[in-house]
Amino acid sequence: MHAEFGDHLVVEGSTAEAHRRQAVVLEARGEGGGPPYLVRWADGHESLVFPGPDAHIVPA
């Protein structure tokens, strides 16, 4: 997985009750644009994320 500033991290819900979440990538801290990613979620919360298999990157 590779991301750059401004890309979107999309995490699909793994159950019927879980909703899709989307965040803007602020920084890729791994080698070559890899995880972990510093992201800002839609509610303004920022966190460091190690995406799982239910996540993908949408280029800006």
NUKOLKOL-62931 format. One record per residue (C-alpha): residue number from 1; residue in one letter; chain; x, y, z. Coordinates in nm, 2 decimals, always signed. Last residue first. Example, Ala and Ser with C-alpha at 12.3 -4.5 7.8 and 13.67 -1.06 7.14 Angstrom:
BEGIN
(2,"s","A",(+1.37,-0.11,+0.71)) (1,"a","A",(+1.23,-0.45,+0.78)) 
REM end
This chain:
BEGIN
(60,"a","A",(-0.61,+1.26,-0.46)) (59,"p","A",(-0.54,+0.89,-0.50)) (58,"v","A",(-0.79,+0.65,-0.33)) (57,"i","A",(-0.61,+0.42,-0.09)) (56,"h","A",(-0.75,+0.09,+0.04)) (55,"a","A",(-0.87,-0.06,+0.36)) (54,"d","A",(-1.03,-0.40,+0.46)) (53,"p","A",(-0.70,-0.58,+0.46)) (52,"g","A",(-0.58,-0.37,+0.75)) (51,"p","A",(-0.45,-0.01,+0.76)) (50,"f","A",(-0.19,+0.08,+1.03)) (49,"v","A",(-0.33,+0.42,+1.13)) (48,"l","A",(-0.19,+0.71,+1.33)) (47,"s","A",(-0.48,+0.94,+1.43)) (46,"e","A",(-0.64,+1.28,+1.37)) (45,"h","A",(-1.00,+1.35,+1.47)) (44,"g","A",(-1.17,+1.62,+1.26)) (43,"d","A",(-1.50,+1.44,+1.23)) (42,"a","A",(-1.43,+1.34,+0.87)) (41,"w","A",(-1.11,+1.16,+0.98)) (40,"r","A",(-0.76,+1.32,+0.96)) (39,"v","A",(-0.48,+1.07,+0.89)) (38,"l","A",(-0.12,+1.00,+0.99)) (37,"y","A",(-0.03,+0.69,+0.80)) (36,"p","A",(+0.17,+0.39,+0.92)) (35,"p","A",(+0.21,+0.27,+0.65)) (34,"g","A",(+0.39,+0.29,+0.32)) (33,"g","A",(+0.49,+0.60,+0.12)) (32,"g","A",(+0.84,+0.46,+0.03)) (31,"e","A",(+0.93,+0.37,+0.39)) (30,"g","A",(+0.66,+0.43,+0.64)) (29,"r","A",(+0.55,+0.76,+0.79)) (28,"a","A",(+0.30,+0.86,+0.53)) (27,"e","A",(+0.16,+1.20,+0.62)) (26,"l","A",(-0.16,+1.39,+0.62)) (25,"v","A",(-0.37,+1.12,+0.45)) (24,"v","A",(-0.74,+1.23,+0.44)) (23,"a","A",(-0.98,+0.99,+0.61)) (22,"q","A",(-1.28,+0.78,+0.50)) (21,"r","A",(-1.49,+0.54,+0.70)) (20,"r","A",(-1.74,+0.28,+0.56)) (19,"h","A",(-2.00,+0.19,+0.81)) (18,"a","A",(-2.01,-0.10,+1.05)) (17,"e","A",(-2.35,-0.25,+1.13)) (16,"a","A",(-2.35,-0.48,+0.83)) (15,"t","A",(-2.01,-0.61,+0.92)) (14,"s","A",(-1.65,-0.54,+0.80)) (13,"g","A",(-1.71,-0.18,+0.71)) (12,"e","A",(-1.48,-0.06,+0.44)) (11,"v","A",(-1.18,+0.16,+0.54)) (10,"v","A",(-1.10,+0.43,+0.28)) (9,"l","A",(-0.78,+0.62,+0.31)) (8,"h","A",(-0.79,+0.93,+0.09)) (7,"d","A",(-0.49,+1.08,-0.08)) (6,"g","A",(-0.40,+1.44,+0.02)) (5,"f","A",(-0.04,+1.37,+0.13)) (4,"e","A",(+0.08,+1.05,-0.03)) (3,"a","A",(-0.01,+0.69,+0.00)) (2,"h","A",(+0.13,+0.34,-0.10)) (1,"m","A",(+0.00,+0.00,+0.00)) 
REM end
